[in-house]
Amino acid sequence: QVQLVESGGGLVQVGGSLRLNCEVFGRTFNRYRNTVGWFRQALGKEREFVAAIKWDSGATTYLDSVKGRFTISRDNAKLTVDLQMKSLKPEDTAVYFCATGRNIISTMAASEYDVWGQGTQVTVSS
């Protein structure tokens, strides 16, 4: 069974940077079929897609509002996925979740992901 563990959240000022890390555990993780995504949920709001990467091809997808500021990448040897966040804004404040699923078609749809991490808090202060 696959498990995900996030780290790297914290408090940062507007315009600052943070790098989130998602470590993948479990023999059933399939490098040829799995996609790993980052979602976020702000207080009182619904969970929102942020970015995703298909493990085999490295193809990436981003939420429009984070394009040019966030970069998702994977390390095949370490089985980790990073989300590098720059030029952070107060509206980026949320709990960020790492998620994965197999044979995902719609990478922005949370319902397609069946394994989730516990989340890490990102707070951007103005």
C-alpha positions as CSV (number, residue, x, y, z in Angstrom):
1,Q,0.0,0.0,0.0
2,V,1.2,3.5,-0.9
3,Q,1.7,6.1,1.7
4,L,2.6,9.8,1.3
5,V,4.4,12.0,3.8
6,E,4.6,15.8,3.2
7,S,7.1,18.2,4.7
8,G,8.4,21.7,4.2
9,G,5.4,23.9,5.2
10,G,5.8,26.9,7.4
11,L,5.3,30.7,7.7
12,V,6.7,33.0,5.1
13,Q,6.3,36.6,4.2
14,V,4.7,37.9,1.0
15,G,7.0,37.4,-1.9
16,G,9.0,34.7,-0.2
17,S,9.6,31.1,-1.2
18,L,9.0,27.6,0.2
19,R,9.7,24.1,-1.0
20,L,7.3,21.4,-0.1
21,N,8.4,17.8,-0.3
22,C,6.3,14.6,-0.7
23,E,7.9,11.3,0.0
24,V,6.3,8.2,-1.5
25,F,6.4,4.9,0.4
26,G,5.1,1.5,-0.8
27,R,6.0,-1.2,-3.3
28,T,2.7,-0.8,-5.2
29,F,3.6,2.7,-6.4
30,N,3.8,2.3,-10.2
31,R,6.3,4.6,-11.9
32,Y,4.6,4.0,-15.3
33,R,1.0,4.6,-14.2
34,N,1.0,6.9,-11.2
35,T,0.5,10.6,-11.2
36,V,1.4,12.7,-8.1
37,G,-0.4,15.9,-7.4
38,W,-0.5,18.8,-5.0
39,F,-3.8,20.2,-3.7
40,R,-4.5,22.8,-1.1
41,Q,-7.4,23.7,1.1
42,A,-7.8,27.1,2.7
43,L,-9.9,27.7,5.8
44,G,-13.6,27.5,4.9
45,K,-12.9,26.7,1.2
46,E,-13.0,23.6,-0.9
47,R,-9.9,21.6,-1.8
48,E,-8.2,23.0,-4.9
49,F,-5.8,21.5,-7.4
50,V,-2.4,23.1,-7.5
51,A,-0.1,21.0,-9.7
52,A,0.5,17.5,-10.8
53,I,3.2,15.4,-12.5
54,K,2.9,12.2,-14.4
55,W,5.7,10.0,-13.1
56,D,6.7,8.2,-16.3
57,S,6.7,11.1,-18.7
58,G,7.3,14.0,-16.3
59,A,4.4,15.9,-17.9
60,T,3.2,18.7,-15.6
61,T,-0.1,20.5,-15.1
62,Y,-0.6,23.7,-13.1
63,L,-3.4,25.8,-11.7
64,D,-3.5,29.0,-13.7
65,S,-2.9,31.2,-10.7
66,V,0.4,29.5,-9.8
67,K,1.9,29.2,-13.3
68,G,5.3,30.9,-13.4
69,R,5.5,30.9,-9.6
70,F,5.3,27.2,-8.6
71,T,7.3,24.3,-10.1
72,I,6.6,20.6,-9.5
73,S,9.3,18.1,-10.0
74,R,10.1,14.5,-9.1
75,D,13.1,12.5,-8.1
76,N,12.9,9.0,-9.5
77,A,15.7,7.6,-7.3
78,K,14.4,9.0,-4.0
79,L,10.7,8.6,-4.9
80,T,9.9,12.2,-3.9
81,V,8.0,15.0,-5.4
82,D,8.8,18.6,-4.7
83,L,6.7,21.7,-5.1
84,Q,8.9,24.8,-5.3
85,M,6.8,27.9,-4.5
86,K,8.1,31.4,-5.2
87,S,6.6,34.9,-5.1
88,L,4.1,33.7,-2.5
89,K,0.9,35.6,-1.9
90,P,-1.5,35.7,1.0
91,E,-4.0,33.8,-1.1
92,D,-1.6,30.9,-1.2
93,T,-2.2,30.3,2.5
94,A,-3.6,26.8,2.9
95,V,-3.0,23.3,4.0
96,Y,-1.2,21.6,1.1
97,F,-1.8,17.9,0.4
98,C,0.2,15.5,-1.7
99,A,-1.9,12.8,-3.5
100,T,-1.4,10.0,-5.9
101,G,-3.5,7.7,-8.1
102,R,-3.0,5.3,-10.9
103,N,-4.1,5.8,-14.5
104,I,-5.4,9.3,-13.8
105,I,-7.0,11.0,-16.8
106,S,-8.1,14.3,-15.3
107,T,-5.1,15.4,-13.2
108,M,-7.0,18.3,-11.8
109,A,-9.8,16.2,-10.3
110,A,-9.3,15.3,-6.6
111,S,-11.7,12.4,-7.0
112,E,-9.1,10.6,-9.3
113,Y,-6.5,10.4,-6.5
114,D,-6.9,7.6,-4.0
115,V,-4.0,8.1,-1.6
116,W,-3.5,11.3,0.3
117,G,-0.9,12.6,2.7
118,Q,-1.7,14.2,6.0
119,G,-1.1,17.8,4.8
120,T,1.3,20.6,5.6
121,Q,0.4,24.1,6.6
122,V,1.7,27.0,4.4
123,T,1.0,30.5,5.8
124,V,1.9,33.6,3.8
125,S,1.9,36.8,6.0
126,S,1.4,40.3,4.5
